[in-house]
Amino acid sequence: MDMTNTTAETQTAPFWRRLVVKFGKHFLRWLGHFQARHSLVSTTPVIANSEFAWVPQVEGAWRDIRAELDMLLERPEDIPAFHQISPDQKRISKGNNWKTFAFYVYGKRVDHNCALCPRTAAILDAIPGMQSAMFSILAPRYHIEAHKGPTRAVVRAHLGLKVPKDWQSVWIRVHDQILNWREGEVVLFDDTYEHEVRNDTDETRAVLFIDIDRPMDKVGTLVNRMIVRLIQTSTYVKQPLKNLAAWQRERGKP
């Protein structure tokens, strides 16, 4: 999710909005430090798979998940681009280069999509603290520009599902670390660090993208629940859900 503001946008905004943006940046910086102090898992850019007990079960089911993805890819026109569902992503999602098929959006279930991919939905439902999940499908020769996520309340996971043969030429940079996907393997990272993605191949890359509650101590858990609740009630979540419903209605789907 892109929460990056450009300098030009900030400079041309009204004075009151510039103050709000400035306060918001300071608050998010303080909050990130707070969450780091109360986190029960690493706060490094990349997090070891061994810190989450559910990873082997997800990796073991990857072929079932891939089969449902392949079924969807038979009709790519039915899969929206990220910015068509979440307008906040228009800076980093252009044309039809980054398509997403959502199962959950900050705890809100997308029933129609889950019904189309029941095995994937069941696997997601078994992950403790799962908040958001989708198939993330990246076109050949596309670059997702550098951006940062909004909160350390969640940890991001990618399960490699469809990885080009030249896997070293498709990668994600998280802060100063380069990660490559492999089919059937999970990578975990903190998306509040700057990250970008490049697919420098002629093949499509697809992953199962999952956001999970960050394990915290009691104080941190309480604060993170409040943050997630605020996000759930914001247009950041409500607008994508409305757009998903409209997308399905346009295609005559319940």
Residue, then its C-alpha position, 0 to 999 in steps of 0.5 A: m500500500d502506498m502512503t508516500n506523499t510527493t514534495a510537490e503535492t505537499q508544497t501546493a496543499p493549503f497551509w492547514r493540510r501541510l500542518v496535518v501532513k507534518f503532524g501525521k509524519h511525526f506521529l507515524r515516526w513516533l508510532g513506528h518506534f513504539q511498535a518496534r519496542h513492543s514487537l515480539v518479532s524482528t523489526t528488521p526489513v526482512i524477517a526470518n520465516s522461522e518467526f512464524a509457525w504457520v509458514p510451513q503449512v502455507e508453503g506446503a499448500w502452494r500447488d493448490i493455491r497455484a491451481e486456483l490462480d491458474m484458473l483465474l488467469e484464464r480470464p485476465e480481463d476479469i482481474p482488476a488493476f490495483h488502482q482500479i480497486s484502490p485509487d490510493q495506488k495510482r502512483i505505483s499502479k499504471g495501466n494493466n501492469w499490476k493486477t490484484f485479486a483480493f480475498y480480504v481487505y483489513g479483515k473484511r472478507v470478499d465473499h465472491n472471490c473467496a468462493l471462487c478460490p475455496r482452497t486458498a480461502a481456507i488456507l488464509d483462514a487458518i493463518p493467525g492474525m491474517q488481515s489482508a490477502m490477495f493475488s498480486i500479479l505483475a506484468p513483464r517489464y514492469h517496475i513498482e516504484a519505491h513506496k512505504g506502507p502505512t503501519r508496522a501493525v502488520v507484517r507482510a508475507h509473499l508466497g511465490l506462485k508464478v515466478p519467471k525462469d530467470w528468477q534473479s531478474v525479478w526482485i523486491r528491494v526492501h530498504d537495502q536488501i534484495l529478495n527474489w521469489r521462488e515458487g512455493e516459498v514465503v518471504l516476510f518483510d516489514d513494508t514500512y521500510e521503503h520497497e520497490v519491485r522490478n520484473d525485468t523478464d518477459e514473463t508474469r510474476a504472481v504471489l499470494f500477498i498477505d498482511i498478518d498482525r505483528p505479534m506484540d506484547k500486551v500494550g503493543t497488541l492493544v495499540n495495534r488493535m486500535i490502529v487497525r480499527l481506525i484503518q478499517t473505518s477509513t476510506y483507505v479500506k472502505q473505498p476499495l471494498k465499494n470499488l470491488a462490489a461495483w466491479q463485480r456488479e458490472r460483470g453481472k456477479p453477485 
